[in-house]
Amino acid sequence: MIRVHEEYVRKLEEIGKKLGFKIKKRTPIGQADCIWVKEIPNLGDIPIVAFEVICSEGQKELKGSFANMLAIRPSLAIFVIVREEVMKHPRGDTSPEKWLSRINRFIEKLIENFSGILRIEKWYENDIERIYRSLFRR
């Protein structure tokens, strides 16, 4: 059985390919779950969108993911929160609902504090599902 994280990464890869992007997981200086890249003559591979799928990560791991996004410097960095999975992995004695709220707030703070440096969006699993269905009609 495919883990939920890999399922969403696979869907992002399929969506990117369908939209005409090259798919990568790393650049010379950073890595993400999925990077949509355009190859431009004389410039090479340009990272257009970088995705990080959040299932079980804590804030420390998310800081590392964010540092990778900064290193990749995509036109758009998207954090995809898979809510049900995040709620299965709360830290300490935090309730699942409170943990999900903390993760949401953390991403929102990144968006607020780094908007002039990197365009960041927060998506949820249903955003990926909607796009996937519209492209593949499954």
Secondary structure, DSSP 8 states (H G I E B T S, - for coil): ---HHHHHHHHHHHHHHHTT-EEEEE-SS-EEEEEEEEEETTTEEEEEEEEEEESS--HHHHHHHHHHHHHH--SEEEEEE-HHHHHHS--TT--HHHHHHHHHHHHHHHHHHTTTT--EEEEEHHHHHHHHHHHH--
